[in-house]
Amino acid sequence: MMKKMNKIATLALILLFASPLALAKGDPERGSELSPECSDCHGVDGMGNEEYPKISGLDEDYLFEQLVAFKNGERPNTAEMMLWFLEELNEEDLADLAAYYASLKAE
């Protein structure tokens, strides 16, 4: 029984660290460098407008999950420009963007 529990715990750790969500701790400074494309719609401060949502101050993991879902087509998006932009980014880029917008003060 103990060997089986150890195998399950080991598998759980492997899955946790192999998951893209484990990468969600990004570099906000690098994310700032990537953000000008996002700013076109979400604003320089990430506060959005009537048409585009506010993304500043949201939880970093949540932002990362949403970016991954948009990129993978798991979350529908009507903003084709966003899909085009995300297509060029890797998971590290997405984590950095998430860290940047999470670091901004939500007003």
Summary of the structure (lengths in Angstrom):
residues: 107
radius of gyration: 16.3
end to end distance: 52.5
largest distance: 57.1
contacts: 290
relative contact order: 0.21
helix: 64%
strand: 0%
